[in-house]
Amino acid sequence: MRFRFGFTLLLGAVLALSGCQTIGVGSVTRDRLGYATVIGESWKEQMLLNIVKLRYLDTPVFVDVSSIISSYTLQSQVDIAAQAYPYSLASASAQSNHRIGLSGTYTDRPTISYVPLTGERLVNSLLRPIPPATVFALIGGGGRADFILRSAVKAINGIHNTSTSPSRPRRDDSRFVQVAEALGRIEEAGALGVRIERAGERTRPLVLFRRGVDDAVDQDIALVKEMLGLDPKVDTFRLTFGVARENPDEIVLLTHSMQSMMGEMSAGVDIPEQDLLDRRATSRRADSASSSNAPLMNVRSGNERPADAFAAVQYRDHWFWIDDRDLVSKRMFRFLLTFSSMAESGTLPQGPLLTIPAG
């Protein structure tokens, strides 16, 4: 008998064993990273699209991915049939013959659930002002105070921030910049803190200054207290929401909502000139090109899809994008996405449920 028959059986056994393997744990890394990447990119594109739409007075719409269920099925089958004839007894035309049959089925049925942002969730996420404690918690967590305050705060103890929003522009107040920069230096020196004090079932956020670090920090603390009208002898202040302070022991923040923050960002959208001439979109403020009133983020536009973009969307036959080399705009956009996650409850919510049966 020829050795070809034995080789065929060995080959068939190997194929059969390989066909019995399951998808298993190897799919976890691929699916987890793959879905995370796609969801992250779609989140960026959805936010950018809504920012652009605000310049056209179009309604922003948010749709969340609530769950992902990816179910796999892998089936395989190997058929082996063979006949052998001893060479000495067979006629000259008789030969050993064999047949191998392979079949397989692979099925991937992902089920993705979407939830539009409506009702109470819409109010909490888009229209409700960001809690002041959240703002100072980010500063205390290492965020730049000048960057965060300019982005998320309209006024602090009655001192108003500049606004580049086309719907309600406001010129800058130099005192706001001084306070924000001084708070930044105080935080960098480790002399600024936030504490949550409980009184029964209620909580009260407090801002704390630590004097005695060095003379420069003490001067910055004194400057902040003077400009905000705070008691110079007190180092712990109540943090509340409002327009102006009523007592010398409180810091009052008038914060943005997510929608108003997006309105500020929309000032940096480069609207095609013809759309402005046709009055399809709102115009940018005349002095927004100055350094103190410059837009918080720049969004470019063009007729072709950009080759090097951090995020890009198509709207009204034009492409709008954030350049991947524009670090300032990328940082501001990431900051906006972070706040959108925290806006509902002041903390990071649980992300979409990702369930991937594999086996």
Protein Blocks (a to p, Z undefined) as FASTA:
>chain_A
ZZklmmmmmmmmmmmmmmmpcfbjmlmmmmmmmmmmmmmmmmmmmmmmmmmmmmnopacd
ddddfbdcdddddddddddddddddfklpcfkbccdddddddddddddddddddddehjl
lmmmmmpccdfklmmmmmmnopafklmmmmmpmbgghiacddfbfklgcdddfklmmmmm
mmmmmmmnopaccddddehjbccddddddehkbmmlmmmmmmmmmmnopafkbcbdcddd
dfbdfbfkbccdddddfklmmmmmmmmpccdfklmmnopaccddfklmpmklgcfbdcdd
dfbdcfbdfbdcdeehiacdddfklmklmmmmmmmmmmmmmmmnopacdddddddddZZ
